[in-house]
Each structure stands twice: as structure tokens, then as C-alpha cells.
Amino acid sequence: EAAHEYAAAAISELSSSEDTEVRLAAVRSDIEGHRRMAAQVRAEAQALAREAELADRRVQAILAERTEWQNRKQSATSHIDTIQARITEVSIERSDLENAPAVFAEKRSALINEIEYAENDRRVAADALAEAETAMAETDRVAKLTLEALSSSREATARAEERMEGARRRLEDIEREIRDMLEVEPQAVAGLAEIEPGAELPPLHEIEEDLEKLRRDRERLGAVNLRAEEELREVEAQHTGLTTERDDLVEAIKRLRQGIQSLNKEARERLLTSFEVVNNHFKRLFVELFGGGEAALHLIESDDPLEAGLEIIAKPPGKKPQTLSLLSGGEQALTAMALIFAVFLTNPSPICVLDEVDAPLDDHNVERYCNLLHEMTASTDTRFIIITHNPITMARMNRLFGVTMAERGVSQLVSVSLAEAVDILDQNVA
């Protein structure tokens, strides 16, 4: 009850709620004003901080530029000092060189005198050199004669040794023949011939005549070929015939080689002429098929046209020159067609079969391919047979040949002339 009374007294002492609300609203308005002022002050503080940061950066940049300018000033000062020192050195050198002509003149006169003395010494040395060369030549001549004499002596010694060796080998051969023929030792030959030791030997020519007579007698005892002369004549006839045939063969080989050389020469000339013509046609057809670019044929691997290989260099529009193997499939097909048609323009053939050559081509290149075919048919007498599945190519042909199967298992060949079909269509439309 006391607390209740105290609370009631306190409530009675309170002011009315309207006054409280008015004061609360005033306090809130005052707080909102302070908040806006605080936000403004905070924004100004942030702006001042950014300006201070920018100013600090600018001060740092100014300090860096100041340092750089001071360094440049020091460098320029050092450079100026160097130039001043160089100017001083050049001035000193100039003052030293003012008397240089006179010094050079004195040196020149001294050098001329030295040259004259040296020339005199050179002449004396040349005379001494000539005398020494003469003495050396005489010495060389004597040495050469001595070497020749020594060489002659060595050759004579070698010949004597060779003769002695030959005599020794001949003696050994004679001893071996004595043992083989007479079956006695060489020391017993004198006893076999009934020649006493110390007796005079019979004349050598008599012994040789007797020996030759005995040999002839022995040979007469051998077989005799009665057809030897006839066989000799037959062999000589065969030899003469073979010699004549050999001469004929040599002459024929010579004429054949001359003919081959003549044919090779004419073939090289014709090949080079045809190559130039084909190359010109190939360049023109390549440009027509690709709508620009350039291409060329080159002979490689040998200077002889008959042994050289062929290289195709093609440059389609917008690409670098490269060999045929580096091109795409369609580019290779167009380049190959240009080469084939260039050969046909040079040496036309009655008929040409093209099997699926337009397979790797897109529609735009197929149109160029068909245009080139029409140009070839107009400029040559060649009949072109085209095997294709491309509708654009088929639409550009004069006549179509195909196989149809009207009934299962029964194939039938169909031929359609597109020119006649167009005429019939025009008549029906009219």
C-alpha cells in the first residue's frame, strides 16, 4: 500500500502526455539535425582525407621530380666539368701541335737520310745475297751430281745383287733339273758324262748342238697332227669373222649412241617447249579456278629435263606460296584439274574421263569447275565424260546417263539430253 501510494503520488506529479510528446518530438528533431550535421561533417572529413591523400601523392611526385631534376643538374654539372676539362686538354694539345710541322719536317729529313743509308745497306746486302745464292747454286749442283752418282752406285749395286740372286736361283734350278732328269747329284754329273776331273771340257756349241739334235729326235718320235694347217686356217677364218663382227658392233654402238644423243637433245628441246606451254596454261587456268592467286611448275632434282622431277607451287588468294601436298583437299583438286586441263590444251585428247573430281569441292568451286569445262569443250574437240553425284554438275551437262530400277532386280540404262529437254519444256510453256 505504501508503494502504491508512492506510485500514485509520482503519477500525479507527472506532467501531461501532450507536453511529453511535444518535448520528445523536439528532442527527436534536434537529434535528426545533429545526425545530418554529423553526416555532413563525416562527408567533409572524407573529402578532406581524399584531398590530403592526393596532396600527399602530389607532394611525393614533386619530391621525386625534384630529386630527378637535382640528379640531372648534377649530371649536367659533371658533363660541363668534363667538357671544360676536354677543352683544356684540346687547348694544350693544340699548343703542343703548333710546333708539330717543324718537328715533322726534321723527322722527315732524318728518315730520308736513314732511308738512303738503308738503301745503301740494302744494295750491299743484295750483292752479298747474290754471291751467296751463286755459291748455294754451285753447292746444290755439286750436291745434285753427288746424289746422282750415289743413286747410280745404288742402282748398280742393286743390279749386281739381282744378277747374283738370279744366278743363284738359276743354279738351284739347274741342280733341281739335274736331280729330276738324271736322278743324280750335281757333283756326279761329270762322272756320268765320263769326264775325268781336271780334263778339258768339250766345246760348248758342240754340246748344245748334240743336245738340240737329241731333242729334235725325241720330238719326232711324238704324235703328229696332220690337220694342223687346216685347223689354223679355220681358226684364222673364225678370228677374221669375229673381228669383222666386233668392228660392226662397235660401229653400230657408236651410231646408236649418236642416235640416242640426238633423240635426247630433241626430247629435251621438245620437253622444255611443252613445259613452258603447259606452265603458261596452268598459270591462267589456276587463276580462273581460284579467282586469283598464282601458281607455277618447276623442274627439280636434276639439271637434265629428262631426269628432273616436277614440283607444283600454288598460292591461292590470301595464302603464302606452298607445295601441292600442303593444300587442302579442295585446293588440291582444283590445282590438279588446272594441271590436267593445261596438258589437254597443249596436246588435246579425243576423250577425257573425270571420276568424282568435284567431290571435295563446295558449290562455289563446283560452278567454277563447270565454267572451265564449258570453256574446254568450246576451245578443244575433246569429249568429256563426267562421273559425279553433284546436282550442280549434272545440271550443267549436255547429256545425262544413269541407271534406274523400275522393277525390283531389273536395272535399266537411261539417257537424257538436257538441251532437248529444255527445248520441249519451252514448247510446252509456249
C-alpha positions as a Markdown table, in Angstrom:
| # | Residue | x | y | z |
|---|---|---|---|---|
| 1 | Glu | 0.0 | 0.0 | 0.0 |
| 2 | Ala | 2.9 | 2.4 | 0.7 |
| 3 | Ala | 4.4 | 1.6 | -2.7 |
| 4 | His | 1.0 | 2.1 | -4.3 |
| 5 | Glu | 0.6 | 5.4 | -2.6 |
| 6 | Tyr | 4.1 | 6.4 | -3.6 |
| 7 | Ala | 3.4 | 5.5 | -7.3 |
| 8 | Ala | 0.1 | 7.3 | -7.3 |
| 9 | Ala | 1.8 | 10.4 | -5.9 |
| 10 | Ala | 4.5 | 10.2 | -8.6 |
| 11 | Ile | 2.0 | 9.8 | -11.3 |
| 12 | Ser | 0.1 | 12.8 | -10.1 |
| 13 | Glu | 3.3 | 14.8 | -10.1 |
| 14 | Leu | 4.0 | 13.9 | -13.8 |
| 15 | Ser | 3.2 | 16.4 | -16.5 |
| 16 | Ser | 0.6 | 15.7 | -19.1 |
| 17 | Ser | 1.4 | 13.3 | -22.1 |
| 18 | Glu | 0.9 | 16.1 | -24.6 |
| 19 | Asp | 3.8 | 18.0 | -23.2 |
| 20 | Thr | 5.9 | 14.9 | -23.1 |
| 21 | Glu | 5.1 | 14.2 | -26.8 |
| 22 | Val | 6.0 | 17.8 | -27.7 |
| 23 | Arg | 9.3 | 17.6 | -25.9 |
| 24 | Leu | 10.0 | 14.1 | -27.4 |
| 25 | Ala | 9.3 | 15.4 | -30.9 |
| 26 | Ala | 11.6 | 18.4 | -30.2 |
| 27 | Val | 14.3 | 16.1 | -28.9 |
| 28 | Arg | 13.9 | 13.8 | -32.0 |
| 29 | Ser | 14.1 | 16.8 | -34.4 |
| 30 | Asp | 17.2 | 18.1 | -32.6 |
| 31 | Ile | 18.8 | 14.5 | -32.8 |
| 32 | Glu | 18.0 | 14.4 | -36.6 |
| 33 | Gly | 19.6 | 17.7 | -37.1 |
| 34 | His | 22.7 | 16.6 | -35.2 |
| 35 | Arg | 22.7 | 13.4 | -37.3 |
| 36 | Arg | 22.6 | 15.3 | -40.6 |
| 37 | Met | 25.3 | 17.6 | -39.3 |
| 38 | Ala | 27.4 | 14.6 | -38.3 |
| 39 | Ala | 26.9 | 13.0 | -41.8 |
| 40 | Gln | 27.9 | 16.3 | -43.4 |
| 41 | Val | 30.9 | 16.6 | -41.2 |
| 42 | Arg | 31.8 | 12.9 | -41.9 |
| 43 | Ala | 31.5 | 13.5 | -45.7 |
| 44 | Glu | 33.6 | 16.7 | -45.4 |
| 45 | Ala | 36.1 | 14.8 | -43.3 |
| 46 | Gln | 36.3 | 12.0 | -46.0 |
| 47 | Ala | 36.7 | 14.6 | -48.8 |
| 48 | Leu | 39.4 | 16.3 | -46.7 |
| 49 | Ala | 41.1 | 12.9 | -46.3 |
| 50 | Arg | 41.0 | 12.2 | -50.0 |
| 51 | Glu | 42.3 | 15.7 | -50.8 |
| 52 | Ala | 45.0 | 15.2 | -48.2 |
| 53 | Glu | 45.9 | 11.8 | -49.8 |
| 54 | Leu | 46.0 | 13.4 | -53.2 |
| 55 | Ala | 48.1 | 16.3 | -51.9 |
| 56 | Asp | 50.4 | 13.8 | -50.2 |
| 57 | Arg | 50.8 | 11.9 | -53.5 |
| 58 | Arg | 51.4 | 15.2 | -55.3 |
| 59 | Val | 54.0 | 16.1 | -52.8 |
| 60 | Gln | 55.7 | 12.7 | -53.2 |
| 61 | Ala | 55.6 | 13.2 | -57.0 |
| 62 | Ile | 57.0 | 16.7 | -56.6 |
| 63 | Leu | 59.7 | 15.4 | -54.4 |
| 64 | Ala | 60.6 | 12.6 | -56.9 |
| 65 | Glu | 60.7 | 15.2 | -59.7 |
| 66 | Arg | 62.8 | 17.5 | -57.5 |
| 67 | Thr | 65.2 | 14.6 | -56.9 |
| 68 | Glu | 65.3 | 13.7 | -60.6 |
| 69 | Trp | 66.0 | 17.4 | -61.5 |
| 70 | Gln | 68.7 | 17.5 | -58.9 |
| 71 | Asn | 70.3 | 14.4 | -60.4 |
| 72 | Arg | 70.0 | 15.8 | -63.9 |
| 73 | Lys | 71.5 | 19.1 | -62.6 |
| 74 | Gln | 74.4 | 17.1 | -61.0 |
| 75 | Ser | 74.8 | 15.1 | -64.2 |
| 76 | Ala | 74.8 | 18.3 | -66.3 |
| 77 | Thr | 77.3 | 19.9 | -64.0 |
| 78 | Ser | 79.6 | 16.8 | -64.3 |
| 79 | His | 79.2 | 16.9 | -68.0 |
| 80 | Ile | 80.0 | 20.6 | -68.1 |
| 81 | Asp | 83.1 | 19.9 | -66.0 |
| 82 | Thr | 84.1 | 17.1 | -68.3 |
| 83 | Ile | 83.7 | 19.3 | -71.4 |
| 84 | Gln | 85.7 | 22.1 | -69.7 |
| 85 | Ala | 88.5 | 19.6 | -68.9 |
| 86 | Arg | 88.3 | 18.3 | -72.5 |
| 87 | Ile | 88.5 | 21.9 | -73.8 |
| 88 | Thr | 91.6 | 22.5 | -71.6 |
| 89 | Glu | 93.2 | 19.3 | -72.9 |
| 90 | Val | 92.4 | 20.2 | -76.5 |
| 91 | Ser | 93.9 | 23.6 | -75.9 |
| 92 | Ile | 97.0 | 22.1 | -74.5 |
| 93 | Glu | 97.2 | 19.6 | -77.5 |
| 94 | Arg | 96.7 | 22.5 | -79.9 |
| 95 | Ser | 99.5 | 24.5 | -78.3 |
| 96 | Asp | 101.7 | 21.4 | -78.5 |
| 97 | Leu | 100.8 | 20.7 | -82.1 |
| 98 | Glu | 101.7 | 24.2 | -83.3 |
| 99 | Asn | 105.3 | 23.2 | -83.5 |
| 100 | Ala | 104.4 | 19.8 | -85.0 |
| 101 | Pro | 105.1 | 20.7 | -88.7 |
| 102 | Ala | 108.6 | 21.8 | -87.9 |
| 103 | Val | 109.2 | 18.6 | -85.8 |
| 104 | Phe | 107.7 | 16.5 | -88.6 |
| 105 | Ala | 109.9 | 18.2 | -91.1 |
| 106 | Glu | 113.0 | 17.4 | -89.0 |
| 107 | Lys | 111.8 | 13.8 | -88.6 |
| 108 | Arg | 111.2 | 13.6 | -92.3 |
| 109 | Ser | 114.7 | 14.7 | -93.2 |
| 110 | Ala | 116.1 | 12.3 | -90.6 |
| 111 | Leu | 114.0 | 9.5 | -92.0 |
| 112 | Ile | 115.1 | 10.3 | -95.6 |
| 113 | Asn | 118.7 | 10.1 | -94.5 |
| 114 | Glu | 118.0 | 6.9 | -92.8 |
| 115 | Ile | 116.3 | 5.6 | -95.9 |
| 116 | Glu | 119.3 | 6.5 | -98.0 |
| 117 | Tyr | 121.6 | 4.7 | -95.6 |
| 118 | Ala | 119.2 | 1.7 | -95.5 |
| 119 | Glu | 119.2 | 1.7 | -99.3 |
| 120 | Asn | 123.0 | 1.6 | -99.4 |
| 121 | Asp | 122.9 | -1.2 | -96.9 |
| 122 | Arg | 120.2 | -3.0 | -98.9 |
| 123 | Arg | 122.4 | -2.8 | -102.1 |
| 124 | Val | 125.4 | -4.1 | -100.2 |
| 125 | Ala | 123.2 | -6.9 | -98.7 |
| 126 | Ala | 121.7 | -7.6 | -102.2 |
| 127 | Asp | 125.2 | -8.0 | -103.6 |
| 128 | Ala | 126.1 | -10.3 | -100.8 |
| 129 | Leu | 122.8 | -12.2 | -101.2 |
| 130 | Ala | 123.5 | -12.7 | -105.0 |
| 131 | Glu | 127.0 | -14.0 | -104.2 |
| 132 | Ala | 125.6 | -16.3 | -101.5 |
| 133 | Glu | 122.9 | -17.5 | -103.9 |
| 134 | Thr | 125.5 | -18.2 | -106.6 |
| 135 | Ala | 127.6 | -20.2 | -104.1 |
| 136 | Met | 124.5 | -22.0 | -102.9 |
| 137 | Ala | 123.5 | -22.9 | -106.5 |
| 138 | Glu | 127.0 | -24.2 | -107.1 |
| 139 | Thr | 126.8 | -26.2 | -103.9 |
| 140 | Asp | 123.3 | -27.5 | -104.9 |
| 141 | Arg | 124.7 | -28.5 | -108.4 |
| 142 | Val | 127.6 | -30.4 | -106.7 |
| 143 | Ala | 125.2 | -32.0 | -104.3 |
| 144 | Lys | 122.9 | -33.0 | -107.1 |
| 145 | Leu | 125.8 | -34.6 | -109.0 |
| 146 | Thr | 126.9 | -36.4 | -105.9 |
| 147 | Leu | 123.3 | -37.6 | -105.3 |
| 148 | Glu | 123.1 | -38.8 | -108.9 |
| 149 | Ala | 126.4 | -40.6 | -108.6 |
| 150 | Leu | 125.2 | -42.1 | -105.3 |
| 151 | Ser | 121.9 | -43.2 | -107.0 |
| 152 | Ser | 123.8 | -44.7 | -109.9 |
| 153 | Ser | 126.0 | -46.6 | -107.5 |
| 154 | Arg | 123.0 | -47.9 | -105.6 |
| 155 | Glu | 121.3 | -48.9 | -108.8 |
| 156 | Ala | 124.5 | -50.7 | -110.0 |
| 157 | Thr | 124.7 | -52.4 | -106.6 |
| 158 | Ala | 121.1 | -53.4 | -106.8 |
| 159 | Arg | 121.5 | -54.8 | -110.4 |
| 160 | Ala | 124.6 | -56.7 | -109.3 |
| 161 | Glu | 122.7 | -58.2 | -106.4 |
| 162 | Glu | 119.8 | -59.0 | -108.6 |
| 163 | Arg | 122.1 | -60.7 | -111.1 |
| 164 | Met | 123.8 | -62.6 | -108.3 |
| 165 | Glu | 120.3 | -63.6 | -106.9 |
| 166 | Gly | 119.3 | -64.6 | -110.4 |
| 167 | Ala | 122.4 | -66.7 | -110.9 |
| 168 | Arg | 121.9 | -68.4 | -107.6 |
| 169 | Arg | 118.2 | -69.2 | -108.5 |
| 170 | Arg | 119.4 | -70.4 | -111.9 |
| 171 | Leu | 122.0 | -72.6 | -110.2 |
| 172 | Glu | 119.3 | -74.0 | -107.9 |
| 173 | Asp | 117.0 | -74.6 | -110.9 |
| 174 | Ile | 119.8 | -76.4 | -112.8 |
| 175 | Glu | 120.6 | -78.5 | -109.8 |
| 176 | Arg | 116.9 | -79.4 | -109.4 |
| 177 | Glu | 116.7 | -80.2 | -113.1 |
| 178 | Ile | 119.8 | -82.5 | -112.8 |
| 179 | Arg | 118.2 | -84.3 | -110.0 |
| 180 | Asp | 114.8 | -84.6 | -111.8 |
| 181 | Met | 116.2 | -85.6 | -115.2 |
| 182 | Leu | 119.3 | -87.5 | -114.4 |
| 183 | Glu | 118.4 | -88.7 | -110.9 |
| 184 | Val | 121.9 | -87.9 | -109.6 |
| 185 | Glu | 123.5 | -85.2 | -107.6 |
| 186 | Pro | 125.2 | -82.3 | -109.4 |
| 187 | Gln | 128.6 | -83.5 | -108.3 |
| 188 | Ala | 128.1 | -86.8 | -110.1 |
| 189 | Val | 127.2 | -85.3 | -113.5 |
| 190 | Ala | 130.9 | -85.2 | -114.6 |
| 191 | Gly | 131.3 | -88.9 | -113.8 |
| 192 | Leu | 128.0 | -89.7 | -115.6 |
| 193 | Ala | 129.4 | -87.8 | -118.7 |
| 194 | Glu | 132.7 | -89.7 | -118.5 |
| 195 | Ile | 134.7 | -86.5 | -117.9 |
| 196 | Glu | 137.7 | -87.0 | -115.8 |
| 197 | Pro | 138.5 | -84.5 | -113.1 |
| 198 | Gly | 140.9 | -81.9 | -114.4 |
| 199 | Ala | 140.3 | -82.9 | -118.1 |
| 200 | Glu | 139.5 | -80.3 | -120.7 |
| 201 | Leu | 135.8 | -79.9 | -121.3 |
| 202 | Pro | 134.4 | -80.3 | -124.9 |
| 203 | Pro | 133.3 | -77.1 | -126.7 |
| 204 | Leu | 130.0 | -75.7 | -125.5 |
| 205 | His | 128.5 | -75.3 | -129.0 |
| 206 | Glu | 129.1 | -79.0 | -129.8 |
| 207 | Ile | 127.4 | -80.0 | -126.6 |
| 208 | Glu | 124.4 | -77.6 | -127.4 |
| 209 | Glu | 124.2 | -79.0 | -131.0 |
| 210 | Asp | 124.2 | -82.5 | -129.7 |
| 211 | Leu | 121.5 | -81.7 | -127.1 |
| 212 | Glu | 119.4 | -79.9 | -129.7 |
| 213 | Lys | 119.7 | -82.9 | -132.1 |
| 214 | Leu | 118.7 | -85.3 | -129.3 |
| 215 | Arg | 115.7 | -83.1 | -128.5 |
| 216 | Arg | 114.6 | -83.0 | -132.2 |
| 217 | Asp | 114.9 | -86.7 | -132.4 |
| 218 | Arg | 112.7 | -87.0 | -129.3 |
| 219 | Glu | 110.1 | -84.6 | -130.6 |
| 220 | Arg | 110.0 | -86.5 | -133.9 |
| 221 | Leu | 109.0 | -89.6 | -132.0 |
| 222 | Gly | 105.9 | -87.8 | -130.7 |
| 223 | Ala | 102.3 | -87.6 | -132.2 |
| 224 | Val | 101.9 | -85.6 | -135.5 |
| 225 | Asn | 98.7 | -83.6 | -136.2 |
| 226 | Leu | 98.1 | -83.7 | -140.0 |
| 227 | Arg | 95.2 | -81.2 | -139.8 |
| 228 | Ala | 97.1 | -78.5 | -138.1 |
| 229 | Glu | 97.3 | -76.2 | -141.1 |
| 230 | Glu | 93.6 | -76.7 | -141.9 |
| 231 | Glu | 92.6 | -76.1 | -138.3 |
| 232 | Leu | 94.9 | -73.0 | -138.4 |
| 233 | Arg | 93.1 | -71.7 | -141.5 |
| 234 | Glu | 89.7 | -72.4 | -139.8 |
| 235 | Val | 90.7 | -70.6 | -136.7 |
| 236 | Glu | 92.0 | -67.6 | -138.7 |
| 237 | Ala | 88.7 | -67.5 | -140.7 |
| 238 | Gln | 86.8 | -67.5 | -137.4 |
| 239 | His | 89.1 | -64.9 | -136.0 |
| 240 | Thr | 88.6 | -62.7 | -139.1 |
| 241 | Gly | 84.8 | -63.1 | -138.9 |
| 242 | Leu | 84.7 | -62.3 | -135.2 |
| 243 | Thr | 86.9 | -59.3 | -135.7 |
| 244 | Thr | 84.6 | -58.1 | -138.5 |
| 245 | Glu | 81.5 | -58.6 | -136.3 |
| 246 | Arg | 83.3 | -56.8 | -133.5 |
| 247 | Asp | 84.0 | -53.8 | -135.7 |
| 248 | Asp | 80.4 | -53.8 | -137.0 |
| 249 | Leu | 79.1 | -54.0 | -133.4 |
| 250 | Val | 81.4 | -51.1 | -132.3 |
| 251 | Glu | 80.3 | -49.0 | -135.3 |
| 252 | Ala | 76.6 | -49.9 | -134.6 |
| 253 | Ile | 77.1 | -49.0 | -130.9 |
| 254 | Lys | 78.6 | -45.7 | -132.0 |
| 255 | Arg | 75.7 | -44.9 | -134.3 |
| 256 | Leu | 73.2 | -46.0 | -131.7 |
| 257 | Arg | 74.8 | -43.7 | -129.1 |
| 258 | Gln | 74.8 | -40.8 | -131.6 |
| 259 | Gly | 71.1 | -41.5 | -132.3 |
| 260 | Ile | 70.4 | -41.6 | -128.6 |
| 261 | Gln | 72.2 | -38.3 | -128.0 |
| 262 | Ser | 70.3 | -36.8 | -130.9 |
| 263 | Leu | 67.0 | -38.1 | -129.6 |
| 264 | Asn | 67.8 | -36.9 | -126.1 |
| 265 | Lys | 68.7 | -33.4 | -127.4 |
| 266 | Glu | 65.5 | -33.2 | -129.4 |
| 267 | Ala | 63.5 | -34.6 | -126.5 |
| 268 | Arg | 64.9 | -32.0 | -124.1 |
| 269 | Glu | 64.1 | -29.2 | -126.5 |
| 270 | Arg | 60.5 | -30.5 | -127.1 |
| 271 | Leu | 60.1 | -31.2 | -123.4 |
| 272 | Leu | 61.2 | -27.7 | -122.4 |
| 273 | Thr | 59.0 | -26.1 | -125.1 |
| 274 | Ser | 55.9 | -28.2 | -124.0 |
| 275 | Phe | 56.7 | -27.5 | -120.3 |
| 276 | Glu | 56.7 | -23.7 | -121.0 |
| 277 | Val | 53.3 | -24.0 | -122.8 |
| 278 | Val | 51.8 | -26.2 | -120.1 |
| 279 | Asn | 53.1 | -23.9 | -117.4 |
| 280 | Asn | 51.5 | -20.8 | -119.1 |
| 281 | His | 48.2 | -22.6 | -119.4 |
| 282 | Phe | 48.4 | -23.9 | -115.9 |
| 283 | Lys | 49.0 | -20.4 | -114.5 |
| 284 | Arg | 46.0 | -19.0 | -116.4 |
| 285 | Leu | 43.6 | -21.9 | -115.5 |
| 286 | Phe | 44.7 | -21.7 | -111.8 |
| 287 | Val | 43.8 | -18.0 | -111.7 |
| 288 | Glu | 40.4 | -18.8 | -113.3 |
| 289 | Leu | 39.6 | -21.7 | -111.0 |
| 290 | Phe | 40.6 | -19.9 | -107.8 |
| 291 | Gly | 39.5 | -16.4 | -108.8 |
| 292 | Gly | 43.0 | -15.0 | -108.2 |
| 293 | Gly | 46.3 | -16.1 | -106.7 |
| 294 | Glu | 49.2 | -17.5 | -108.7 |
| 295 | Ala | 50.9 | -20.9 | -109.4 |
| 296 | Ala | 53.8 | -22.3 | -111.3 |
| 297 | Leu | 55.5 | -25.6 | -112.3 |
| 298 | His | 59.2 | -26.1 | -111.6 |
| 299 | Leu | 61.7 | -28.8 | -112.7 |
| 300 | Ile | 63.7 | -30.1 | -109.7 |
| 301 | Glu | 66.3 | -32.6 | -108.5 |
| 302 | Ser | 68.3 | -32.5 | -111.8 |
| 303 | Asp | 69.6 | -30.1 | -114.5 |
| 304 | Asp | 68.6 | -32.6 | -117.2 |
| 305 | Pro | 64.9 | -32.1 | -118.0 |
| 306 | Leu | 64.6 | -35.8 | -118.9 |
| 307 | Glu | 65.6 | -36.8 | -115.4 |
| 308 | Ala | 64.2 | -33.9 | -113.4 |
| 309 | Gly | 61.1 | -34.2 | -111.2 |
| 310 | Leu | 58.1 | -31.9 | -111.2 |
| 311 | Glu | 57.1 | -29.6 | -108.3 |
| 312 | Ile | 53.9 | -27.6 | -108.2 |
| 313 | Ile | 54.0 | -24.3 | -106.3 |
| 314 | Ala | 50.5 | -22.9 | -105.7 |
| 315 | Lys | 49.4 | -19.7 | -103.9 |
| 316 | Pro | 45.6 | -19.5 | -103.5 |
| 317 | Pro | 44.2 | -16.0 | -102.8 |
| 318 | Gly | 45.2 | -14.9 | -99.3 |
| 319 | Lys | 47.8 | -17.6 | -98.7 |
| 320 | Lys | 51.5 | -18.0 | -98.9 |
| 321 | Pro | 53.1 | -19.9 | -101.8 |
| 322 | Gln | 53.4 | -23.6 | -100.9 |
| 323 | Thr | 53.7 | -27.1 | -102.4 |
| 324 | Leu | 50.7 | -29.1 | -103.5 |
| 325 | Ser | 50.9 | -31.5 | -100.5 |
| 326 | Leu | 50.3 | -28.6 | -98.1 |
| 327 | Leu | 47.0 | -27.5 | -99.6 |
| 328 | Ser | 43.5 | -28.6 | -98.5 |
| 329 | Gly | 41.6 | -31.4 | -100.4 |
| 330 | Gly | 39.5 | -28.9 | -102.4 |
| 331 | Glu | 42.6 | -26.8 | -103.3 |
| 332 | Gln | 44.5 | -29.9 | -104.3 |
| 333 | Ala | 41.6 | -31.0 | -106.6 |
| 334 | Leu | 41.3 | -27.6 | -108.3 |
| 335 | Thr | 45.1 | -27.4 | -108.7 |
| 336 | Ala | 45.2 | -30.9 | -110.2 |
| 337 | Met | 42.3 | -30.0 | -112.6 |
| 338 | Ala | 44.2 | -26.9 | -113.7 |
| 339 | Leu | 47.3 | -29.0 | -114.5 |
| 340 | Ile | 45.2 | -31.7 | -116.3 |
| 341 | Phe | 43.4 | -29.1 | -118.4 |
| 342 | Ala | 46.7 | -27.3 | -119.1 |
| 343 | Val | 48.0 | -30.6 | -120.6 |
| 344 | Phe | 44.8 | -31.1 | -122.6 |
| 345 | Leu | 45.2 | -27.5 | -124.0 |
| 346 | Thr | 48.8 | -28.3 | -125.0 |
| 347 | Asn | 48.1 | -31.7 | -126.5 |
| 348 | Pro | 44.3 | -32.3 | -126.8 |
| 349 | Ser | 42.9 | -35.9 | -126.5 |
| 350 | Pro | 39.7 | -37.2 | -128.2 |
| 351 | Ile | 38.2 | -38.2 | -124.8 |
| 352 | Cys | 38.7 | -37.4 | -121.2 |
| 353 | Val | 37.0 | -39.2 | -118.2 |
| 354 | Leu | 36.8 | -37.3 | -114.9 |
| 355 | Asp | 35.7 | -39.6 | -112.0 |
| 356 | Glu | 34.3 | -37.7 | -109.0 |
| 357 | Val | 36.7 | -34.8 | -109.2 |
| 358 | Asp | 34.1 | -32.4 | -107.8 |
| 359 | Ala | 33.6 | -34.5 | -104.6 |
| 360 | Pro | 35.9 | -32.3 | -102.4 |
| 361 | Leu | 34.6 | -29.0 | -103.8 |
| 362 | Asp | 32.0 | -26.7 | -102.4 |
| 363 | Asp | 29.1 | -25.2 | -104.6 |
| 364 | His | 31.0 | -22.1 | -105.5 |
| 365 | Asn | 34.1 | -24.0 | -106.7 |
| 366 | Val | 31.8 | -26.5 | -108.5 |
| 367 | Glu | 30.4 | -23.6 | -110.5 |
| 368 | Arg | 34.0 | -22.5 | -111.5 |
| 369 | Tyr | 34.8 | -26.1 | -112.4 |
| 370 | Cys | 31.7 | -26.3 | -114.7 |
| 371 | Asn | 32.6 | -23.0 | -116.3 |
| 372 | Leu | 36.1 | -24.3 | -117.0 |
| 373 | Leu | 34.6 | -27.5 | -118.5 |
| 374 | His | 32.4 | -25.4 | -120.9 |
| 375 | Glu | 35.5 | -23.3 | -121.8 |
| 376 | Met | 37.4 | -26.5 | -122.6 |
| 377 | Thr | 34.7 | -28.0 | -124.7 |
| 378 | Ala | 34.4 | -24.8 | -126.7 |
| 379 | Ser | 38.2 | -24.4 | -127.3 |
| 380 | Thr | 39.0 | -28.1 | -127.9 |
| 381 | Asp | 37.5 | -31.2 | -129.6 |
| 382 | Thr | 37.8 | -33.3 | -126.5 |
| 383 | Arg | 34.7 | -35.2 | -125.3 |
| 384 | Phe | 34.4 | -35.0 | -121.5 |
| 385 | Ile | 32.7 | -37.9 | -119.6 |
| 386 | Ile | 32.0 | -36.8 | -116.1 |
| 387 | Ile | 31.2 | -39.3 | -113.3 |
| 388 | Thr | 29.5 | -37.3 | -110.5 |
| 389 | His | 26.8 | -37.2 | -107.9 |
| 390 | Asn | 26.8 | -33.4 | -107.6 |
| 391 | Pro | 23.4 | -31.9 | -108.8 |
| 392 | Ile | 25.1 | -28.7 | -109.9 |
| 393 | Thr | 27.5 | -30.6 | -112.2 |
| 394 | Met | 24.7 | -32.7 | -113.5 |
| 395 | Ala | 22.6 | -29.7 | -114.3 |
| 396 | Arg | 25.4 | -28.2 | -116.4 |
| 397 | Met | 26.0 | -31.3 | -118.6 |
| 398 | Asn | 24.6 | -31.7 | -122.2 |
| 399 | Arg | 23.5 | -35.3 | -121.7 |
| 400 | Leu | 22.9 | -37.5 | -118.6 |
| 401 | Phe | 23.4 | -41.3 | -118.4 |
| 402 | Gly | 22.1 | -43.1 | -115.4 |
| 403 | Val | 20.8 | -46.5 | -114.2 |
| 404 | Thr | 17.3 | -46.9 | -112.8 |
| 405 | Met | 15.4 | -49.8 | -111.4 |
| 406 | Ala | 11.8 | -49.6 | -112.5 |
| 407 | Glu | 11.2 | -53.1 | -111.2 |
| 408 | Arg | 13.0 | -54.8 | -108.4 |
| 409 | Gly | 16.1 | -56.7 | -109.7 |
| 410 | Val | 15.8 | -55.2 | -113.2 |
| 411 | Ser | 18.3 | -52.4 | -114.0 |
| 412 | Gln | 17.8 | -50.1 | -117.0 |
| 413 | Leu | 20.1 | -47.6 | -118.6 |
| 414 | Val | 18.6 | -44.1 | -119.0 |
| 415 | Ser | 19.9 | -41.4 | -121.2 |
| 416 | Val | 18.6 | -37.8 | -121.1 |
| 417 | Ser | 19.6 | -34.9 | -123.4 |
| 418 | Leu | 19.2 | -31.8 | -121.3 |
| 419 | Ala | 19.2 | -29.5 | -124.3 |
| 420 | Glu | 16.3 | -31.4 | -125.9 |
| 421 | Ala | 14.5 | -31.4 | -122.6 |
| 422 | Val | 14.8 | -27.6 | -122.3 |
| 423 | Asp | 13.5 | -27.2 | -125.9 |
| 424 | Ile | 10.5 | -29.5 | -125.1 |
| 425 | Leu | 9.9 | -27.5 | -121.9 |
| 426 | Asp | 10.0 | -24.2 | -123.8 |
| 427 | Gln | 7.5 | -25.6 | -126.4 |
| 428 | Asn | 5.1 | -26.7 | -123.7 |
| 429 | Val | 5.3 | -23.3 | -121.9 |
| 430 | Ala | 4.6 | -21.6 | -125.2 |
